[in-house]
Amino acid sequence: VETAWKIRKTNMRNLGYKINVLLNNCPAKTQEFREQMKFSENDLNRLLCGRLALNPNQITAVARFFSIRPEELVSYKNSDSYVNMVHCMNRFSSQEHCDEILDIIDTYIDIKEAL
Protein backbone atom coordinates (compact mmCIF):
# COMPACT_ATOMS: atom_id res chain seq x y z
CA VAL A 1 0.00 0.00 0.00
CA GLU A 2 1.38 3.39 -1.03
CA THR A 3 1.52 5.82 1.88
CA ALA A 4 2.37 9.47 2.28
CA TRP A 5 5.21 8.45 4.59
CA LYS A 6 7.39 7.16 1.76
CA ILE A 7 9.57 10.23 1.39
CA ARG A 8 12.22 10.47 -1.30
CA LYS A 9 14.97 13.08 -1.30
CA THR A 10 12.97 15.42 -3.47
CA ASN A 11 10.11 15.22 -1.01
CA MET A 12 12.53 15.83 1.85
CA ARG A 13 13.42 19.11 0.14
CA ASN A 14 9.73 19.99 -0.17
CA LEU A 15 9.17 19.06 3.47
CA GLY A 16 12.06 21.32 4.47
CA TYR A 17 10.68 24.18 2.37
CA LYS A 18 7.23 23.79 3.92
CA ILE A 19 8.67 23.86 7.45
CA ASN A 20 10.76 26.87 6.48
CA VAL A 21 7.64 28.69 5.25
CA LEU A 22 5.82 27.85 8.48
CA LEU A 23 8.71 29.07 10.62
CA ASN A 24 9.07 32.24 8.54
CA ASN A 25 5.40 32.99 9.27
CA CYS A 26 6.24 33.00 12.97
CA PRO A 27 10.01 33.43 13.53
CA ALA A 28 9.56 33.63 17.30
CA LYS A 29 8.62 29.93 17.29
CA THR A 30 11.93 28.77 15.81
CA GLN A 31 13.66 28.21 19.17
CA GLU A 32 10.56 26.54 20.63
CA PHE A 33 10.39 24.28 17.56
CA ARG A 34 14.06 23.29 17.91
CA GLU A 35 13.61 22.53 21.59
CA GLN A 36 10.41 20.57 21.17
CA MET A 37 11.85 18.52 18.31
CA LYS A 38 15.20 18.17 20.14
CA PHE A 39 17.08 19.54 17.13
CA SER A 40 20.43 21.26 17.25
CA GLU A 41 20.84 24.37 15.13
CA ASN A 42 22.70 22.22 12.59
CA ASP A 43 19.84 19.68 12.55
CA LEU A 44 17.32 22.43 11.89
CA ASN A 45 19.41 23.88 9.07
CA ARG A 46 19.76 20.44 7.51
CA LEU A 47 16.01 19.85 7.85
CA LEU A 48 15.14 23.15 6.18
CA CYS A 49 17.45 22.32 3.27
CA GLY A 50 15.99 18.84 2.85
CA ARG A 51 19.14 17.16 4.12
CA LEU A 52 17.66 15.63 7.27
CA ALA A 53 15.08 12.88 7.01
CA LEU A 54 12.24 12.65 9.51
CA ASN A 55 10.52 9.46 10.55
CA PRO A 56 6.71 9.25 10.62
CA ASN A 57 6.55 10.06 14.34
CA GLN A 58 8.64 13.17 13.82
CA ILE A 59 6.50 14.26 10.88
CA THR A 60 3.42 13.87 13.05
CA ALA A 61 5.09 15.89 15.83
CA VAL A 62 6.03 18.66 13.39
CA ALA A 63 2.48 18.76 12.05
CA ARG A 64 1.10 18.90 15.57
CA PHE A 65 3.49 21.75 16.44
CA PHE A 66 2.17 23.82 13.51
CA SER A 67 -1.45 22.66 14.01
CA ILE A 68 -1.70 21.14 10.54
CA ARG A 69 -2.22 17.63 9.22
CA PRO A 70 0.85 15.49 8.43
CA GLU A 71 -0.43 15.16 4.85
CA GLU A 72 -0.06 18.92 4.42
CA LEU A 73 3.63 18.59 5.21
CA VAL A 74 4.44 15.63 3.00
CA SER A 75 2.32 16.65 0.03
CA TYR A 76 3.75 20.18 -0.27
CA LYS A 77 5.28 20.92 -3.68
CA ASN A 78 7.53 23.93 -4.11
CA SER A 79 9.27 25.01 -7.27
CA ASP A 80 10.09 28.60 -6.31
CA SER A 81 13.07 27.71 -4.12
CA TYR A 82 14.61 25.62 -6.86
CA VAL A 83 15.29 28.79 -8.82
CA ASN A 84 17.86 29.93 -6.26
CA MET A 85 19.45 26.49 -6.01
CA VAL A 86 20.07 26.12 -9.73
CA HIS A 87 20.54 29.75 -10.70
CA CYS A 88 23.76 28.94 -12.57
CA MET A 89 21.98 26.50 -14.89
CA ASN A 90 19.55 26.92 -17.75
CA ARG A 91 15.87 26.33 -17.10
CA PHE A 92 14.91 22.67 -16.84
CA SER A 93 12.35 21.23 -19.21
CA SER A 94 10.63 19.56 -16.26
CA GLN A 95 10.71 19.64 -12.48
CA GLU A 96 11.75 15.97 -12.50
CA HIS A 97 14.98 16.86 -14.31
CA CYS A 98 15.73 19.53 -11.75
CA ASP A 99 15.02 17.05 -8.94
CA GLU A 100 17.42 14.54 -10.51
CA ILE A 101 20.24 17.09 -10.61
CA LEU A 102 19.57 18.14 -7.02
CA ASP A 103 19.54 14.46 -5.97
CA ILE A 104 22.96 13.99 -7.58
CA ILE A 105 24.28 17.06 -5.78
CA ASP A 106 22.82 15.78 -2.48
CA THR A 107 24.43 12.38 -3.01
CA TYR A 108 27.78 14.03 -3.68
CA ILE A 109 27.47 16.06 -0.47
CA ASP A 110 26.51 12.91 1.48
CA ILE A 111 29.65 11.16 0.21
CA LYS A 112 31.87 14.17 0.97
CA GLU A 113 30.46 14.43 4.51
CA ALA A 114 30.99 10.71 5.08
CA LEU A 115 34.68 10.90 4.12
N, C-alpha and C positions, 0 to 999 in steps of 0.2 A: 504494500500500500504506500503510495506516494504521500509524504507529509511535508508540511511547511518547515519542518526542522532540518531537512536535508539542505545544508547551506554550503554552497561552493564558494570559492574565493571571491568571485564577482559579487555574490550576494553578501559576503562579509564586508566588502567595500560599501555596498548599499546600506547595510545595517549600520556601519560606522557613520555614514553620511546622515542617516536618519537621526541617530543619537546626537550627532553634532548639531543638527538643526534644532532638536529639542532643547539641548543645553544652551544654544545661542539665544533661544527664546526666553530663557531665564538663567543668565550667567551666575546668579547668586547660588544656584543649586549645584554647581559643579563640584564644590568641595563635599557637600552632603552626598552627592551621587558617588564620588570616589570612596568615601568612607563606608557608605552602605554596601557598595559592591566589593569592598576590600581591594580596591585597585590602587596601585602606586600611580604616580604621575606618568611614569613611562608606560604602564599598562593602559591608562586612559588614552594617551597619545596613540598607542598602537591600535587600540580599539577604534578610535575615530578615523584612523587611516585604513581600516579594514585589514589590519595585520595581526589582530588578536581574535581568535575564535571563541565564541561563547557556547556553552552547552545549553540544552533546553531549559534547565532550571534557572540558569543565569538570564536567558532571554525572557523568561517569565518574570523574574525579579526586576529586570530593566523595565519591562512593560508596566508592571505594577508601580514602579517608582514614578513613571510619567503618566500614570492613570490612562493607559491605552491598552488595547488588546495585543497580544504577542504577534498576531497575524499582521498587524499594522507595521510592526518592526521588520518582519522578515519578507514582506511583500513590497516594500518600498523600492522604487526604481528611480535612480537619479542619473541624469546625463549631464547636468550643468557642471558638476565638479570635474568631470573628465576633461573638460576643455583646458583647465589649468594644468592637469597632469600631463597632457600630451601636446602642450602648446608648441613644441618644437617640431611637430609632425604635421603632415597634411591631414585634412579631414578624412575620417574613415568612412567607407561606403556603408558600414553597418555598425551598430553598437557591439555586436558579437566580435567583430574584428578588433575593436578597441579593447574589449575585455580580454581577448587572447593575448594581446601585446602586454597589457597590464599584468596578466597572470605570469607571463614569462619574466617580466621585471620583478614581480614578487618572488618568484622561484629563485631568481638570481640572488636577491637580497637574503632570502632564507639560507641559501648555501653559503654566502659570504658571512653571515652572522654565525653560522654553525662552525666555520673554520677558525 
